[in-house]
Amino acid sequence: MAEVRVAKSAGFCYGVERAVKLAEETAREKGGCAMLGSIIHNVHVVAELEALGARQVDSVEEVRPGETVIIRSHGEGRAVYDQLRARGVEILDATCPNVTRIHQIVAQAEQAGRQPVIVGTPDHPEVTAIAGWCSHPVVVSGAEELEKWLVQDEKRRNLPLTFVSQTTSTRKIWDDCVKKAKKECTNAEFFDTICGATSKRQEEAHRLAQQCSLMVVIGDGKSSNTKRLAEICKEVCPDVRLIERAADLEPSALSQANVVGITAGASTPAWIIKEVYDKMSEENM
Ligand code: SF4
């Protein structure tokens, strides 16, 4: 009989939990609301919110005047807030405090005459929102791109540069950029804005996977964070299954395992983790 262990950090991070809760409460109290962009990468949670009357809109133009709109944990650029105010809508801001801090850092850096450099995936919504708090942002996906940007103009090495990171960037990407900038730039400052919740989840998954012959990672297969979590587990565990719901788990999965670990991405609610745990426990009997 296999022992099933669940990682303590599995599931919602506090930023996502806060945004989902705000959407739920607002939809209940007001009989509906709009969520700007995808509030969470989980179709099951989105369906639950829609059933309560929280509808997803993909642009400011789709928000109806007088409607209440929720800003997701990734945040939005300054212009989006201005556009929403101009439409006369009520804004409920669920931007994660970790992300708001980055907005403040880049905005203050520009005010002080510095050049913000955002280390992250250029088209990720969190990164485009951070860039939306700068008038002339520079976004680099890693040290190689930083190098390309620096060599384009010799003067850039002497600019006052302020580096921030996308909250879900890996430690290696950030450290490589810091190393390069420290070596080549004369006036750079660094704000390590990688989210502690993400690194804690990854470290814990790695530790747990080392002790397991089967590791189950629950989350949306399209989410880069969930895929990263599975990759980390694969480094130390011979059998890693990435699933969205309990039904995706093959009944035979447990038969060869003696210790099974469960972890889950930041967009997985507690009820899905329980569903998987219960199914495993049943099959295990
Ligand atoms: Fe906030 Fe971290 Fe969650 Fe992003 S991953 S929403 S920064 S707690």
Residues whose N, C-alpha, C, O or C-beta is under 5 A from the ligand:
A	BS01	SF4	C13 Y14 G15 V16 S73 C96 N98 T167 C195 A197
